[in-house]
Structure formats: structure tokens, C-alpha cells
Amino acid sequence: MKFNFKVKSHNKWIQLLLKMPSLFLGFILFSIATLETVYSNLGVAPWDVLHMGIVYNTHLTLGEISQIVGLIIIFISCFLGIVPGIGSIFNMYFIGIFIDFIDKLGIIRTPNSIPERFFMLLFAIVLTGFGSFFYLRVELGAGPRDGLMEGLVKKLNKPIWVIRGFIEISVLIIGYFLGGPVGVGTLVMAFLVGFSVDTAFKIGKYDSKTTNHMDLIKMYKFFTTNKNLT
């Protein structure tokens, strides 16, 4: 879903709007996946351990905590030199909205049996993979947490796996001491989410290595110039 820069202004708005269905489908899949991991009662992903830990110690909802943490991360990433895209900002805001809305519907509940709970967890992992694909393919900016990882990789000049591991272990420990739900599901997600995302990328023929996400600065130039951005 590449942008064509050499078109008239109103056509550029159309290009942007045509990306919204895929972007928001990704957000919805992410939101459902998050709630399914929570209601599986098997443990959640490291960031959600932190989110749930804060939820248990405040009067805020999971969606609201996700928004607040995401906003803080965006500000930190900006100081690290990572300019967010409109997709990054929408990610921070709308996933929190969708999490709370879907949760209030009461359609996701904890299954009675352990096998059913594991199936729910595995299905959530699949949804996470395809959620990543649908929102990243539009190239409007990665999520706040991925932006933080990218910023630290550039600042510290360390491999991605080192930075990602450090971040996720750190938030996991903090979340654990706040009472966040750590369990076998946390371990399962640590091993399988990457595989799920990679599989979804291959099915959708999306190559993250050649992707050029449009941050807010590039978006400004997109609407004010007819030249391709490099």
C-alpha cells in the first residue's frame, strides 16, 4: 500500500483514507487478542502484565492504562529522535477505546476448561500476528512500543533482540510486582508471537525490511510537495 506522491492534494487525502480500514481492522484484532489473553487466565504478554498491574492498583480500565502508557512512550520516543506517525497516535488512542468497548460487550469470557483456555490463548496469538500485518502494511507508523524499541536501538547501538528483551523483561518485572498476571501464557506468547507475526507477514507478502513508514514530518511533506520522499 505505497503512497503516490505525484497526485493532486484531494487525491492524496483519498489515498490516506483508503488506508484506514486496514489500519483499524488491525487495531480491532489487537484489542480482541489482548482481551482473550486476559480472559484465558493463563498469563498475558509482558506489556499487558504491566498494564494489568497498574489496573489492579488504580481505578482506571485496561484501555485507559494502555492509552496512558502509550502516550508516555510516544513522548519518550520523541526525545530519542523517533517521530511518530499518525498510525502510532491512532494506535495509542483507539486500541484503548476498542479494548474497553469490546470488554463492556461481555462477549469474551473465561472458558471453563483448561484446553479451551489454551485454545483461546493460541487464537489470540494468531490474531496478534494478523493485527500486526493489517496495521503495519499501511505504513503510517509503528505502535508506540515498537517506536521506543527502535529509538533505543539507534541510541545504544545494540541488536534489536537485546533491546526488546531488556524492555520486555523490565516491564514484566515491574508489572509482576504490581500484581500483574504472569503465567504459562506469558511464556507461550514470548515464544510464539514472533512466529505468528512472521507468518502473517509472509501470507500477506509484507516485508518489514523494505517498509518506509510515514511519520508526521513525512506526512506534512506528502501533502505539501509532489516529490517522492526518500
C-alpha positions in Angstrom: 0.0 0.0 0.0 2.6 2.6 -1.2 1.8 6.2 -1.4 1.8 8.0 -4.8 3.2 11.5 -4.1 2.7 12.8 -7.7 -1.0 13.4 -7.5 -3.3 16.3 -6.6 -4.0 17.2 -3.0 -7.5 15.8 -2.8 -6.3 12.5 -4.3 -3.7 12.3 -1.5 -6.5 12.6 1.1 -8.3 9.7 -0.7 -5.1 7.7 -0.6 -4.8 8.3 3.2 -8.5 7.5 3.8 -8.3 4.2 1.8 -5.7 3.0 4.3 -8.0 3.5 7.3 -10.0 0.2 7.0 -6.8 -1.9 7.2 -5.4 0.2 10.0 -8.5 0.0 12.1 -9.0 -3.7 11.4 -5.5 -4.3 12.8 -6.4 -2.3 15.9 -9.6 -4.3 16.4 -7.8 -7.6 16.1 -5.2 -6.4 18.6 -7.9 -5.4 21.0 -9.7 -8.7 20.8 -6.3 -10.6 21.2 -5.5 -8.6 24.3 -8.8 -9.4 26.0 -8.6 -13.0 25.0 -5.2 -13.4 26.7 -6.6 -11.6 29.8 -9.7 -13.9 30.0 -7.7 -17.0 29.3 -6.4 -16.6 32.8 -3.1 -18.2 31.8 -0.9 -15.1 31.9 -0.5 -12.2 29.5 2.2 -10.6 27.3 4.9 -8.6 29.2 3.4 -5.2 28.4 0.0 -6.3 29.4 1.4 -7.7 32.7 2.4 -4.0 33.4 -0.9 -2.7 32.2 -2.9 -5.1 34.3 -0.6 -4.5 37.3 -1.4 -0.8 37.1 -5.2 -1.6 36.6 -5.1 -3.6 39.9 -3.7 -0.6 41.7 -5.9 2.2 40.2 -9.5 2.9 39.3 -8.6 3.0 35.6 -9.6 0.5 32.9 -7.2 -1.6 30.9 -7.9 0.5 27.8 -7.2 3.7 29.7 -4.0 2.4 31.1 -2.9 1.2 27.6 -3.6 4.8 26.3 -1.6 6.5 29.1 1.4 4.2 28.9 1.3 4.5 25.1 1.3 8.3 25.3 4.2 8.3 27.7 6.1 6.0 25.4 5.5 8.3 22.4 6.9 11.3 24.3 10.0 9.3 25.4 10.5 8.1 21.8 10.3 11.7 20.5 13.2 12.6 22.9 15.1 9.6 21.4 14.6 11.0 17.9 11.7 8.8 16.7 8.9 10.8 15.2 5.6 9.1 15.4 3.2 8.6 12.5 -0.5 9.2 12.6 -0.8 5.4 12.8 1.3 5.5 16.0 -1.0 8.0 17.6 -4.1 6.3 16.4 -2.7 3.0 17.8 -2.2 4.6 21.2 -5.7 6.0 21.3 -8.0 3.7 19.5 -6.7 0.3 20.8 -7.5 1.5 24.3 -11.0 2.6 23.1 -11.7 -0.7 21.4 -10.4 -2.8 24.4 -12.8 -1.1 26.8 -15.7 -1.2 24.3 -15.4 -4.9 23.5 -14.9 -5.7 27.2 -18.1 -3.9 28.1 -20.0 -6.0 25.5 -19.2 -9.1 27.6 -18.7 -11.3 24.6 -15.3 -12.6 25.7 -15.4 -14.7 28.8 -13.1 -17.2 30.6 -13.7 -20.8 29.3 -14.5 -23.5 31.9 -11.8 -26.0 30.8 -8.0 -25.7 30.6 -7.9 -26.9 26.9 -10.4 -24.2 25.9 -8.4 -21.6 27.7 -5.2 -22.7 25.9 -7.2 -22.6 22.6 -8.3 -19.0 23.4 -4.7 -18.1 24.1 -3.4 -19.6 20.9 -6.2 -17.9 18.9 -5.2 -14.6 20.5 -1.6 -15.2 19.3 -2.9 -15.7 15.7 -5.0 -12.5 15.9 -1.9 -10.6 17.2 0.0 -11.7 14.1 -2.6 -10.6 11.7 -3.4 -7.5 13.7 0.3 -6.5 13.2 0.1 -7.2 9.5 -3.1 -5.2 8.9 -1.9 -2.1 10.7 1.7 -2.1 9.6 1.0 -2.7 5.9 -0.4 0.8 5.5 3.0 2.3 6.5 1.5 5.0 8.7 3.8 4.4 11.7 4.5 1.6 14.1 3.0 1.3 17.5 4.4 3.3 20.4 6.2 0.4 22.0 7.9 -0.6 18.7 8.9 3.1 18.3 10.6 3.0 21.8 12.5 -0.1 20.8 13.6 1.5 17.5 14.8 4.6 19.4 16.8 2.7 21.9 18.4 0.5 19.2 19.6 3.7 17.4 20.8 5.4 20.6 22.5 2.4 22.3 23.7 0.8 19.0 22.6 -2.7 20.3 20.9 -5.5 18.5 17.1 -5.5 18.4 16.8 -8.7 20.3 18.9 -7.3 23.2 16.8 -4.1 23.4 13.5 -5.8 23.0 14.5 -8.4 25.6 15.6 -5.7 28.0 12.4 -3.7 27.6 10.0 -6.7 27.9 11.9 -8.2 30.9 11.8 -4.8 32.6 8.1 -4.2 32.1 7.4 -7.8 33.1 9.2 -7.4 36.4 7.5 -4.1 37.2 4.1 -5.5 36.2 4.7 -8.6 38.3 5.5 -6.6 41.5 2.3 -4.6 40.8 0.3 -7.8 40.8 0.1 -8.3 37.0 -0.9 -11.8 35.8 2.2 -13.8 34.9 1.7 -17.4 33.9 2.4 -20.1 31.4 0.6 -17.9 28.8 3.3 -15.3 29.3 6.0 -17.8 28.3 3.9 -19.2 25.4 3.4 -15.7 24.0 7.1 -14.9 24.3 7.9 -17.8 22.1 5.0 -17.8 19.6 4.0 -14.2 19.0 7.1 -13.5 16.8 6.3 -16.6 14.8 2.7 -15.6 14.4 3.6 -12.1 13.2 6.2 -13.5 10.8 3.7 -16.0 9.4 1.1 -13.3 8.9 3.7 -11.1 7.1 4.5 -14.0 4.7 0.9 -14.7 4.0 0.2 -11.1 3.3 3.5 -10.7 1.4 4.6 -7.8 3.6 8.4 -7.2 4.0 9.1 -5.2 7.1 12.7 -4.7 6.0 11.7 -2.6 2.9 9.0 -0.7 4.6 9.2 3.1 4.7 6.7 4.3 7.4 5.3 7.8 7.0 5.9 9.8 10.2 4.2 13.1 10.9 7.0 15.1 9.2 6.8 13.0 6.1 3.1 13.3 6.1 3.4 17.1 6.2 5.7 16.9 3.2 3.4 14.4 1.5 0.6 17.0 1.5 2.8 19.9 0.5 5.0 18.5 -2.2 4.7 16.5 -5.4 8.1 14.8 -4.9 8.6 11.2 -3.7 10.1 11.0 -0.2 13.3 9.0 0.4 
